[in-house]
């Protein structure tokens, strides 16, 4: 049985919290590029984790994803939702590659730009070449770069074709490729259709669907890292695609998932934490 939607008051309350959190993000973003890399990663990780807390999404991880990312890698994953970036950033912050249209999204596009997202105009070869050089440079510095090679979102039931062009920087930098399989479930254990951000759905409509959902579980399962020393980019893209597809076909009960603990409240989030403790139980007690 699918979860029933939460009452309207709770959904609106969550929406207000999310809007407030985005404003907090805008404050943080003004000085974000001036901070040390370690501090930047901590802020991104905790801010992303709080986004998921507001939406009542719990993260479950399987494998050694954090350890793999710490030494720098090209992190590749299947793409279901705009939530994917927050899930991965809450585990280990990465410099994500996004299509140029995201930069025009109100506030969110600006936040992405300030946090170091790499935007690419896919139709321009010159732009792609410049991004490749930038990615290779970051990987050589030991940074983690995130990529969704499908180039679009899916419903999560299948893995689409992996485009290989942006695998080249990992080869040039001699960096590992770390495939990660993402999927979402409702609290009842069924695969979630709420998170899929596909077709003509607007960002606002997607956010509202998630605000109406009582609880979601996000699962991130890593697969063995791929060495780039002897393979070309098409071989590596196909290997990553197959590894993720095989992982998604496995039952979650057969994998050893660990729930990621919620981040400790920080000064900027203290106000939210206080009213959540007071009001959330009241709102959840209202009749649906």
C-alpha positions in Angstrom: 0.0 0.0 0.0 1.3 3.4 -0.9 1.7 6.1 1.7 -1.1 8.5 2.0 -0.2 12.2 1.5 0.4 14.3 4.6 -2.1 16.9 5.6 -2.1 20.2 3.8 -0.9 22.2 6.9 2.2 20.0 7.3 3.0 20.3 3.6 2.8 24.1 3.7 4.8 24.1 6.9 7.5 22.1 5.3 7.4 24.4 2.3 8.0 27.4 4.5 10.9 25.7 6.2 12.4 24.8 2.8 12.0 28.5 1.6 13.7 29.7 4.8 16.5 27.2 4.3 17.1 28.4 0.8 17.4 31.9 2.2 20.0 30.6 4.7 21.8 29.1 1.7 21.8 32.5 0.0 23.5 34.0 3.1 26.1 31.3 3.2 26.7 31.5 -0.6 27.7 35.1 -0.4 31.0 34.2 1.3 31.2 30.5 0.3 34.0 30.9 -2.3 36.1 32.8 0.2 36.3 29.9 2.7 38.8 27.0 2.8 38.0 23.9 0.8 37.4 21.9 3.9 35.0 24.5 5.3 33.2 24.7 2.0 32.7 20.9 1.9 31.4 20.9 5.5 28.9 23.7 4.7 27.6 22.0 1.5 27.3 18.6 3.3 25.4 19.9 6.3 23.2 22.3 4.2 22.3 19.5 1.8 21.6 17.1 4.7 19.2 19.7 6.3 17.3 20.0 3.0 16.6 16.3 3.1 15.7 16.5 6.8 13.1 19.2 6.0 11.6 16.9 3.4 11.8 13.9 5.8 14.1 11.9 3.5 16.5 9.5 5.2 19.7 8.5 3.5 21.0 4.9 3.4 24.5 4.2 2.1 26.1 0.9 1.1 29.8 0.4 0.2 32.8 2.7 0.8 31.6 5.8 -1.0 33.0 8.3 1.4 36.5 6.6 1.4 36.5 6.5 -2.4 35.7 10.2 -2.8 38.2 11.4 -0.3 41.1 10.8 -2.6 39.4 12.5 -5.6 37.4 10.7 -8.3 34.8 11.1 -11.0 31.6 10.2 -9.2 29.0 8.9 -11.7 25.4 8.0 -10.9 22.0 7.3 -12.4 19.7 10.4 -12.5 16.2 10.3 -11.1 15.5 13.7 -9.5 17.0 17.0 -8.5 17.2 15.4 -5.1 20.1 13.3 -6.3 22.6 16.1 -5.9 21.5 16.8 -2.3 21.7 13.0 -1.4 25.2 12.7 -2.8 26.4 16.0 -1.3 25.1 15.0 2.1 27.3 11.9 1.8 30.4 13.6 0.3 30.3 17.0 -1.4 31.3 17.1 -5.1 31.6 19.6 -7.8 28.7 18.6 -10.0 28.4 19.1 -13.8 25.0 20.4 -14.8 23.3 21.6 -18.0 23.4 25.3 -18.6 19.6 25.7 -18.1 20.0 25.0 -14.4 21.9 28.3 -14.0 18.7 30.2 -14.9 16.5 28.6 -12.2 15.5 31.2 -9.7 17.8 31.3 -6.6 18.7 27.6 -7.0 20.7 28.3 -10.1 22.6 31.0 -8.3 23.2 28.8 -5.3 24.6 26.1 -7.6 26.9 28.5 -9.3 28.2 29.8 -5.9 28.8 26.3 -4.6 31.1 25.5 -7.6 28.8 23.7 -10.0 30.2 23.4 -13.5 27.7 24.3 -16.2 27.9 23.0 -19.7 26.2 23.9 -22.9 25.9 20.4 -24.4 25.4 21.5 -28.0 28.7 23.5 -28.1 31.8 21.4 -28.7 34.0 24.3 -27.7 32.2 24.6 -24.3 32.6 20.9 -23.8 36.3 21.0 -24.4 36.8 23.8 -21.9 34.8 21.9 -19.3 36.9 18.8 -19.9 40.1 20.8 -19.2 38.5 22.2 -16.0 37.3 18.8 -14.8 40.7 17.2 -15.4 42.4 20.0 -13.5 40.1 19.5 -10.5 40.6 15.7 -10.5 44.4 16.2 -10.6 44.0 18.4 -7.4 42.3 15.4 -5.7 38.8 16.9 -5.8 35.6 14.9 -6.4 33.5 15.7 -9.5 30.0 14.5 -9.8 28.4 13.5 -13.2 25.1 12.1 -14.3 26.1 10.5 -17.6 22.5 9.8 -18.8 22.2 13.5 -19.5 18.5 13.4 -18.3 16.4 12.0 -15.6 14.5 8.7 -15.6 11.8 7.1 -13.6 14.4 5.1 -11.7 13.2 1.7 -13.0 16.0 1.5 -15.6 19.4 3.0 -16.4 19.6 5.0 -19.6 22.5 5.2 -22.0 25.7 6.7 -20.5 27.3 9.4 -22.7 31.0 9.0 -22.7 32.4 12.4 -23.5 32.8 13.6 -19.9 34.6 10.4 -18.9 37.7 11.6 -20.8 38.9 14.0 -18.1 39.2 11.1 -15.7 41.4 9.3 -18.2 43.5 12.5 -18.8 43.9 13.0 -15.0 44.5 9.3 -14.2 41.6 9.5 -11.7 39.3 6.7 -10.7 35.6 6.5 -11.7 33.2 5.6 -8.9 29.8 4.4 -10.0 26.9 4.9 -7.6 23.4 3.4 -7.9 20.6 5.7 -6.6 17.0 4.8 -5.8 14.2 5.9 -3.6 11.5 4.1 -1.6 8.4 5.1 0.3 8.3 4.3 4.0 6.2 1.2 3.2 9.1 -0.2 1.2 7.7 0.3 -2.3 9.9 2.0 -4.9 8.9 5.6 -5.0 7.4 7.3 -8.1 7.1 10.6 -6.3 10.7 11.6 -6.7 10.9 11.1 -10.5 11.5 14.5 -12.2 10.6 13.6 -15.8 8.7 14.7 -18.8 7.1 18.2 -18.7 7.0 18.3 -14.9 8.1 21.7 -13.5 10.4 22.1 -10.6 7.7 23.6 -8.5 5.3 20.7 -9.2 8.1 18.2 -8.2 8.8 20.0 -5.0 5.1 20.0 -4.1 4.8 16.3 -4.7 7.7 15.6 -2.3 6.3 18.0 0.3 3.1 16.0 0.3 4.9 12.7 0.8 5.1 11.5 4.5 8.6 10.1 4.3 11.1 8.9 1.7 14.2 6.7 1.9 17.1 7.5 -0.4 19.5 4.7 -1.1 23.0 5.2 -2.5 25.0 2.0 -3.2 28.6 2.3 -4.5 30.2 -0.3 -6.8 33.9 -1.0 -7.1 35.9 1.9 -8.6 37.0 1.7 -12.2 40.7 2.4 -13.1 41.2 4.6 -16.1 44.7 3.7 -17.1 44.0 1.1 -19.9 40.5 1.8 -21.2 38.9 4.3 -23.5 36.0 6.5 -22.5 33.3 4.4 -24.2 34.5 1.2 -22.5 34.5 3.0 -19.1 31.0 4.5 -19.7 29.6 1.1 -20.6 31.2 -0.5 -17.6 29.8 2.2 -15.2 26.4 1.8 -16.7 26.4 -1.9 -16.3 27.7 -1.8 -12.7 24.9 0.6 -11.7 22.2 -1.3 -13.5 23.3 -4.6 -11.9 23.3 -2.9 -8.5 19.8 -1.6 -9.0 18.5 -5.1 -9.9 19.6 -6.4 -6.5 17.1 -6.4 -3.7 17.8 -3.8 -1.0 17.5 -6.6 1.5 20.6 -8.3 0.1 22.7 -5.2 0.5 24.2 -3.9 3.8 22.8 -0.4 4.0 23.7 2.0 6.8 21.5 5.0 7.6 23.4 8.2 7.5 23.0 10.1 10.8 21.3 13.5 10.8 23.8 16.4 11.0 24.2 18.2 14.3 22.3 21.5 14.4 24.5 24.5 13.7 24.0 28.2 14.7 22.2 29.1 11.4 19.9 26.2 11.7 19.1 26.5 15.4 15.9 28.6 14.9 14.6 25.9 12.5 15.4 23.1 15.0 13.6 24.9 17.8 10.3 25.4 16.0 10.4 22.0 14.4 10.5 20.4 17.8 7.5 22.5 18.9 5.3 22.4 15.8 6.0 19.3 13.8 4.3 16.9 16.3 1.3 19.3 16.4 0.9 19.4 12.6 1.4 15.7 12.2 -1.4 15.2 14.7 -3.9 17.0 12.6 -6.5 15.0 10.7 -5.6 14.3 7.0 
